[in-house]
Amino acid sequence: MDLCDITIFAGFPKKLGGICLPNQPMLSMLSSEDLPWLIGTPASRKARFKFWKRTLDRSKTLPWLLVNSFPNECCTNGEQQLDHHQLVKMNTQAQQPLVFPIGPLSKHTTIKNPSFWEEDTSCLTWLDKQNPNSVIYISFGSWVSPIGEAKVRSLALALEALGKPFLWVLGSSWLGGLPNGYLERVSRQGRVVSWAPQMEVLQHKAVGFYLTHCGWNSTMEAIQCQKPLLCYPVAGDQFVNCAYIVKVWRIGVKLIGFGQKDVEEGLKKVVEDAEMSNRLRKLNERTMGDEANLSAFINDKLKIFTLGFSSNSVHDYDL
């Protein structure tokens, strides 16, 4: 399928509804609305669309693509999965670059704080005082203002009304969206910090839910820490990431808004899905186990180079 089959030049879908991609049976669950459509002014959307189209066209000329993902990401836990040799053979027969998942890279991170923002570690002490699996952790990544002041206000009021403990990563440029006196009113119920040590937060036993924009790094970290997701995608790949989370892996639910009822119903769906924790555990084993090991990739895949790989054919090497 060519990109032009599903989109117009400015980066909008030609039509709404289901999509079907070759060799990706699970993606039949996705619709054109789940794809990473662009935001911004018409001129900026058109420019970015041209850039990404050139990038994708150039990628077709490459023999290898290494991606921060895990094998068989399109499969559910119970579905039969292809081994590395089958994936190599399938991609080569289709005359496509060989795509090798080497992630999640968060598993191999050695830097404690990879961001430029100073972490507020006092939130960890606050978490120590909360009951297990009781806290809603909210973070929309490092964007300056991805959801806007109106939605910040709506979410703030919803969290206050729910009465559940929460930890909210909210940059200083967002604070104007909070209602007057909000931080004082919720001081006993929740914490609002400008930046948090996310992996330590997600690993904490007090955190029971993660409200996220569905950025890929955040998604991988949630799987690594086995936290169910409340999804509110904003832009780019976050929509297709959300579709995987909700429709394919079924480890979270999508919020349609930030009203009290929206958030409350999302939490209820997660709590009432008795099998979600089991699906998270199995997905964690797939992504963080031996099959997702970077060292194994290096040892196994470089055999193709040493044995004489040809981009036009795949030999029956025992990988």
C-alpha positions in Angstrom: 0.0 0.0 0.0 1.3 3.4 -1.0 1.1 6.4 1.3 -1.0 8.2 -1.3 -3.6 5.5 -1.1 -4.7 6.7 2.4 -3.8 10.3 2.6 -4.0 13.6 0.7 -1.0 15.8 0.1 -1.5 17.9 3.3 -1.4 14.9 5.6 -5.2 14.3 6.2 -6.9 10.9 5.6 -8.7 10.5 2.3 -11.4 8.5 4.0 -12.2 7.2 7.4 -12.6 3.6 8.4 -10.5 0.4 8.7 -7.1 -0.1 7.1 -5.5 -3.2 5.8 -1.7 -3.6 5.5 0.1 -6.6 4.0 1.5 -9.2 6.5 -0.1 -7.3 9.4 -3.3 -9.1 10.2 -3.7 -7.5 13.7 -3.7 -4.0 12.1 -7.1 -4.7 10.7 -8.3 -3.5 14.1 -6.9 -0.1 13.3 -8.6 2.7 11.4 -7.3 5.6 9.4 -8.0 7.9 12.4 -5.4 5.9 14.4 -2.6 6.9 12.0 -0.1 9.7 12.9 -1.8 12.7 11.3 -0.1 16.1 11.6 -1.2 19.1 13.6 -0.5 22.8 13.3 -1.2 25.3 10.5 -2.0 24.1 7.0 1.4 25.4 5.8 3.3 23.6 8.6 1.3 20.4 8.1 2.1 20.4 4.4 5.8 21.0 5.0 6.1 18.2 7.6 4.1 15.9 5.3 6.6 16.5 2.5 9.5 15.9 4.9 8.1 12.6 6.2 7.2 11.3 2.7 10.8 12.0 1.6 12.1 10.2 4.7 9.9 7.1 4.1 10.9 7.0 0.4 14.6 7.1 1.3 14.2 4.5 3.9 13.1 2.0 1.2 16.6 2.2 -0.3 18.3 1.1 3.0 19.2 -2.5 3.6 18.6 -2.3 7.4 16.4 -0.4 9.8 17.0 -0.7 13.6 13.9 0.3 15.6 13.3 0.9 19.3 10.6 -1.8 19.6 10.3 -5.5 20.3 9.7 -8.5 18.1 6.1 -9.2 16.8 4.7 -6.0 18.2 1.6 -6.5 16.1 0.7 -9.8 17.8 -1.5 -10.4 20.8 -0.1 -12.5 23.6 -1.9 -15.6 22.4 -1.2 -15.2 18.7 1.5 -17.3 16.9 4.6 -15.2 16.5 7.3 -15.2 13.8 10.9 -15.9 14.6 13.7 -13.6 13.5 14.5 -15.8 10.4 10.9 -15.7 9.2 10.8 -11.9 9.6 14.0 -11.5 7.6 12.7 -13.8 4.8 9.3 -12.1 4.7 10.8 -8.6 4.4 13.3 -9.6 1.8 10.8 -11.3 -0.4 8.8 -8.1 -0.3 12.0 -6.2 -1.3 11.8 -4.1 1.8 14.5 -3.0 4.3 15.2 -5.6 7.0 13.6 -4.1 10.1 15.1 -5.3 13.3 13.6 -4.5 16.7 16.4 -3.9 19.2 14.3 -2.3 22.0 13.0 -1.3 24.2 16.1 0.8 24.8 14.8 1.9 28.2 15.9 -1.6 29.4 19.5 -0.6 28.7 19.5 2.9 29.9 22.4 3.7 32.2 21.8 7.5 32.6 19.6 8.2 35.6 18.0 11.4 34.2 18.2 11.5 30.3 16.2 14.7 30.1 17.3 18.4 30.5 14.7 19.0 33.3 15.5 18.8 37.0 13.6 16.1 38.7 11.6 16.7 41.8 12.5 13.6 43.8 10.4 14.7 46.8 7.4 13.1 45.0 8.9 9.7 45.8 8.7 10.4 49.6 5.1 11.4 49.1 4.4 8.2 47.2 5.9 6.2 50.1 3.0 7.4 52.2 0.2 6.3 49.8 -1.6 2.9 49.7 -0.5 0.3 47.1 -2.0 0.8 43.6 -4.0 3.9 44.7 -2.2 6.8 42.9 -3.0 8.1 39.4 0.2 9.2 37.8 -0.3 11.9 35.1 2.3 13.0 32.5 2.1 14.2 29.0 5.8 14.1 28.3 8.2 17.0 27.6 6.1 19.1 25.2 5.6 22.6 26.4 1.8 22.7 26.2 0.3 19.6 24.4 -3.3 19.9 25.7 -3.9 23.6 26.4 -5.1 25.5 29.4 -8.8 24.6 29.0 -8.1 20.9 29.2 -5.6 21.4 32.1 -8.4 23.1 34.0 -10.9 20.4 33.1 -8.6 17.6 34.2 -7.6 19.4 37.4 -11.3 19.7 38.4 -11.9 16.0 37.5 -9.0 14.8 39.6 -10.2 17.0 42.6 -13.7 15.7 42.3 -12.7 12.0 42.2 -10.9 12.4 45.5 -8.2 9.8 44.6 -4.5 10.5 45.2 -2.7 11.7 42.2 0.8 12.8 41.1 0.7 15.2 38.2 3.8 16.3 36.1 2.8 19.8 35.1 5.4 22.2 33.7 5.5 25.8 34.9 4.1 27.1 31.6 0.9 25.0 32.2 0.1 26.2 35.7 -2.0 29.1 34.3 -4.6 26.5 33.4 -5.2 25.5 37.0 -8.2 27.0 38.9 -7.5 29.7 41.5 -6.4 28.2 44.8 -6.2 24.7 43.3 -2.8 23.7 44.6 -3.8 24.6 48.1 -7.1 22.8 47.9 -5.5 19.5 46.7 -2.4 19.6 48.8 -3.5 16.7 51.0 -4.9 14.7 48.0 -2.2 15.0 45.4 1.2 16.4 44.3 1.9 18.6 41.3 5.6 18.7 40.2 7.3 20.2 37.2 9.2 17.1 36.4 9.5 13.6 38.0 11.9 10.7 37.9 9.5 8.7 35.7 10.9 5.2 35.9 11.2 5.4 39.7 7.6 6.7 39.9 6.2 3.9 37.6 8.1 1.3 39.5 6.6 2.5 42.8 4.1 0.2 44.4 1.7 3.1 45.2 1.1 3.9 41.5 -1.8 2.0 40.1 -2.7 3.9 36.9 -0.8 6.0 34.3 -2.6 8.7 32.4 -0.4 9.4 29.4 -0.2 11.0 26.0 1.0 7.6 24.7 4.5 8.6 23.6 6.5 5.6 22.6 9.1 5.9 25.4 6.3 6.3 28.0 4.4 3.3 26.5 7.5 1.1 26.8 8.2 2.3 30.3 4.7 1.5 31.4 5.0 -2.0 30.0 8.3 -2.4 31.7 6.8 -1.4 35.0 3.5 -3.2 34.3 1.2 -0.2 34.8 -2.2 0.0 33.1 -2.8 3.0 30.9 -5.4 5.7 30.6 -4.7 7.1 27.1 -5.1 10.6 25.7 -3.1 10.9 22.5 -2.3 14.3 21.3 -0.3 14.2 18.1 2.0 12.1 15.8 2.6 8.5 16.6 0.7 8.7 19.8 -2.6 7.8 18.1 -1.3 4.6 16.6 0.5 3.8 19.9 -2.9 4.3 21.7 -4.6 1.9 19.2 -2.0 -0.8 20.0 -2.5 -0.2 23.7 -6.3 -0.3 23.6 -7.1 -2.6 20.7 -4.2 -4.9 20.1 -2.5 -5.5 23.5 -5.5 -4.4 25.6 -3.5 -3.0 28.5 -5.3 0.3 28.8 -8.4 2.4 27.8 -8.8 5.5 25.8 -10.2 8.6 27.4 -12.5 10.7 25.2 -12.1 13.8 27.4 -11.0 15.1 30.8 -14.4 15.6 32.5 -15.0 13.8 35.8 -17.2 11.2 34.2 -14.6 10.5 31.4 -11.8 9.9 33.9 -14.0 8.0 36.3 -15.3 5.7 33.6 -11.7 5.1 32.3 -10.6 4.1 35.8 -13.6 1.8 36.2 -12.9 0.0 33.0 -9.3 -0.7 34.0 -10.3 -1.9 37.5 -13.1 -4.1 36.2 -10.9 -5.8 33.6 -9.7 -8.7 35.6 -7.4 -10.0 32.9 -5.6 -6.7 32.1 -2.8 -7.3 34.7 -2.2 -10.7 33.2 -1.9 -9.3 29.7 0.5 -6.7 31.0 2.6 -9.4 32.7 2.8 -11.4 29.5 3.6 -8.4 27.4 6.3 -7.4 29.9 7.8 -10.9 29.5 7.8 -10.5 25.7 9.3 -7.0 25.7 11.8 -7.3 28.6 12.8 -11.0 28.2 15.5 -12.7 26.1 13.7 -12.1 22.8 14.0 -8.3 23.3 17.7 -8.4 24.4 20.0 -6.0 22.6 23.0 -8.1 23.1 21.2 -11.1 21.6 20.4 -8.9 18.6 24.1 -8.0 18.1 25.3 -11.5 18.4 22.7 -13.1 16.2 22.1 -10.5 13.5 25.8 -9.8 12.7 26.0 -13.4 11.5 24.2 -12.2 8.4 27.1 -9.8 7.7 29.8 -12.3 8.4 28.2 -15.0 6.4 27.6 -12.7 3.4 24.2 -11.2 3.4 22.7 -10.2 0.0 19.9 -7.6 0.0 18.2 -9.5 -2.9 18.0 -12.9 -1.2 18.0 -14.6 2.1 20.0 -17.7 2.7 18.9 -20.4 5.1 21.3 -19.4 7.8 20.5 -20.8 11.2 19.9 -17.6 13.1 
